[in-house]
């Protein structure tokens, strides 16, 4: 029985991950105008596609995540969360597969939060020891018992800044006033 199970997992992963990528495609090419097959942005897909164009930081994160074939990222909007604007739950399986479930509060700063939460996923891809990060002051535990890292905060802020600059440059080139930022459902 064990032999069958260990053979079935790689076959299932190959069937799910490989067919969605065009032959000869690379993570860089996918993240230019589309999200990779291992990222399901749900209702935020259109926003994420725009952010790929506006933020080099977010595009680089997308490329790194696309290259991890044993990773599945799912992004969902949820009603306002008490105590946090976003949360990512990451599960690591014995097979080496990673599953990241990202929940973003509805109506928040999606540019910052998507990049911030993607960075938490990349920390796990990089096998960052959050316990050691706490010891060095680069991470801490929140009141809810979740880890927060300086790396994710800085990355989220950088992506938001790049997105805002891109929007301002587009408006300036068009000769109109900068529009106020909105979430994708207003």
FENJO-V599689 format. One record per residue. N is the residue number from 1. SS is DSSP state (A for helix, B for strand, O for the rest). OMEGA is omega in radians with two decimals (999 if undefined). Layout:
n:N ss:SS omega:OMEGA
n:N ss:SS omega:OMEGA
//
This chain:
n:1 ss:O omega:-3.12
n:2 ss:A omega:-3.13
n:3 ss:A omega:3.14
n:4 ss:A omega:-3.11
n:5 ss:A omega:-3.12
n:6 ss:A omega:3.05
n:7 ss:A omega:-3.07
n:8 ss:A omega:-3.09
n:9 ss:A omega:3.12
n:10 ss:A omega:3.12
n:11 ss:A omega:3.11
n:12 ss:A omega:3.11
n:13 ss:A omega:3.13
n:14 ss:A omega:-3.12
n:15 ss:A omega:-3.11
n:16 ss:A omega:-3.00
n:17 ss:A omega:-2.96
n:18 ss:O omega:-3.06
n:19 ss:O omega:-3.09
n:20 ss:O omega:-3.11
n:21 ss:O omega:3.10
n:22 ss:O omega:3.14
n:23 ss:O omega:3.09
n:24 ss:O omega:-3.13
n:25 ss:O omega:3.09
n:26 ss:O omega:3.12
n:27 ss:A omega:-3.13
n:28 ss:A omega:-3.12
n:29 ss:A omega:-3.14
n:30 ss:A omega:-3.03
n:31 ss:A omega:3.03
n:32 ss:A omega:-3.06
n:33 ss:A omega:3.11
n:34 ss:O omega:3.06
n:35 ss:O omega:3.11
n:36 ss:O omega:-3.08
n:37 ss:O omega:-3.10
n:38 ss:O omega:3.06
n:39 ss:B omega:3.06
n:40 ss:B omega:-3.10
n:41 ss:O omega:3.08
n:42 ss:A omega:-3.10
n:43 ss:A omega:-3.13
n:44 ss:A omega:-3.10
n:45 ss:A omega:-3.14
n:46 ss:A omega:3.11
n:47 ss:A omega:-3.13
n:48 ss:A omega:3.11
n:49 ss:A omega:3.07
n:50 ss:A omega:3.14
n:51 ss:A omega:3.06
n:52 ss:A omega:-3.13
n:53 ss:A omega:-3.02
n:54 ss:A omega:-2.99
n:55 ss:O omega:3.07
n:56 ss:A omega:3.13
n:57 ss:A omega:-3.14
n:58 ss:A omega:3.11
n:59 ss:A omega:3.11
n:60 ss:A omega:3.08
n:61 ss:A omega:3.13
n:62 ss:A omega:-3.14
n:63 ss:A omega:3.12
n:64 ss:A omega:3.14
n:65 ss:A omega:3.13
n:66 ss:A omega:-3.10
n:67 ss:O omega:-3.11
n:68 ss:O omega:-3.02
n:69 ss:O omega:3.13
n:70 ss:O omega:-3.09
n:71 ss:B omega:3.02
n:72 ss:B omega:3.14
n:73 ss:B omega:3.10
n:74 ss:B omega:-3.13
n:75 ss:B omega:3.13
n:76 ss:B omega:2.98
n:77 ss:B omega:3.12
n:78 ss:B omega:3.04
n:79 ss:O omega:-3.10
n:80 ss:O omega:-3.14
n:81 ss:O omega:3.09
n:82 ss:O omega:3.07
n:83 ss:O omega:3.09
n:84 ss:O omega:3.13
n:85 ss:O omega:-3.10
n:86 ss:B omega:3.09
n:87 ss:B omega:3.08
n:88 ss:B omega:3.04
n:89 ss:B omega:-3.09
n:90 ss:B omega:3.09
n:91 ss:B omega:3.08
n:92 ss:B omega:-3.09
n:93 ss:O omega:3.14
n:94 ss:O omega:-3.13
n:95 ss:O omega:-3.08
n:96 ss:O omega:-3.14
n:97 ss:O omega:3.08
n:98 ss:B omega:3.07
n:99 ss:B omega:3.12
n:100 ss:B omega:3.08
n:101 ss:B omega:-3.09
n:102 ss:B omega:3.07
n:103 ss:B omega:3.10
n:104 ss:B omega:3.08
n:105 ss:B omega:3.13
n:106 ss:O omega:3.05
n:107 ss:O omega:3.14
n:108 ss:O omega:3.12
n:109 ss:O omega:-3.02
n:110 ss:A omega:3.14
n:111 ss:A omega:-3.14
n:112 ss:A omega:-3.02
n:113 ss:A omega:3.09
n:114 ss:A omega:3.14
n:115 ss:A omega:3.13
n:116 ss:A omega:-3.10
n:117 ss:A omega:3.04
n:118 ss:A omega:3.13
n:119 ss:A omega:3.05
n:120 ss:A omega:3.09
n:121 ss:A omega:3.13
n:122 ss:A omega:3.06
n:123 ss:A omega:3.12
n:124 ss:A omega:3.04
n:125 ss:A omega:3.13
n:126 ss:O omega:-3.12
n:127 ss:O omega:3.08
n:128 ss:O omega:3.07
n:129 ss:O omega:-3.12
n:130 ss:A omega:3.09
n:131 ss:A omega:3.10
n:132 ss:A omega:3.10
n:133 ss:A omega:3.09
n:134 ss:A omega:-3.13
n:135 ss:A omega:-3.11
n:136 ss:O omega:3.12
n:137 ss:O omega:3.13
n:138 ss:O omega:3.10
n:139 ss:B omega:3.12
n:140 ss:B omega:3.08
n:141 ss:B omega:3.10
n:142 ss:O omega:3.10
n:143 ss:O omega:-3.14
n:144 ss:O omega:3.12
n:145 ss:O omega:3.11
n:146 ss:O omega:3.08
n:147 ss:B omega:2.99
n:148 ss:B omega:-3.09
n:149 ss:B omega:3.07
n:150 ss:A omega:-3.14
n:151 ss:A omega:-3.13
n:152 ss:A omega:3.13
n:153 ss:A omega:3.14
n:154 ss:A omega:-3.13
n:155 ss:A omega:3.10
n:156 ss:A omega:3.13
n:157 ss:A omega:3.13
n:158 ss:A omega:3.13
n:159 ss:A omega:3.10
n:160 ss:A omega:3.14
n:161 ss:A omega:3.11
n:162 ss:A omega:3.13
n:163 ss:A omega:3.13
n:164 ss:A omega:3.10
n:165 ss:A omega:-3.14
n:166 ss:A omega:3.13
n:167 ss:A omega:-3.14
n:168 ss:A omega:3.12
n:169 ss:A omega:3.13
n:170 ss:A omega:3.14
n:171 ss:A omega:3.13
n:172 ss:A omega:3.13
n:173 ss:A omega:-3.13
n:174 ss:A omega:3.09
n:175 ss:O omega:3.12
n:176 ss:O omega:3.12
n:177 ss:O omega:3.12
n:178 ss:O omega:3.12
n:179 ss:O omega:3.07
n:180 ss:O omega:-3.11
n:181 ss:O omega:3.13
n:182 ss:O omega:2.99
n:183 ss:O omega:-2.95
n:184 ss:O omega:-3.09
n:185 ss:O omega:3.12
n:186 ss:O omega:999
//
